[in-house]
Amino acid sequence: MGADQSLGLLNQMLWAVLTIAAPVVAVVMIVGLIISVLQVATQLQEMTLSYIPKLLAAVLVLIAVGPWMIERMTYFAVQAIRTIPSIG
């Protein structure tokens, strides 16, 4: 495998990971920011108050976007496996 092929595969992998993880990370960050603002406004500093909504938001996003995520991962895996015969 040449350096250009391995770097290209690494680049594709990193972009796939970024696009697959982005919806969950973005929603959890937004929910965390909203909860933090509410905690500051009410001066209620309970740690579990921030974990539970973020966990529920992540689960809901995974349920909603899960099939798309699996499709993207499967597509990347198939493309990576198809390049195996050209290595060498």
Protein Blocks (a to p, Z undefined) as FASTA:
>chain_A
ZZklmmmmmmmmmmmmmmmmmmmmmmmmmmmmmmmmmmmmnopacfklmmmmmmmmmmmm
mmmmmmmmmmmmmmmmmmmmmmmmmgZZ
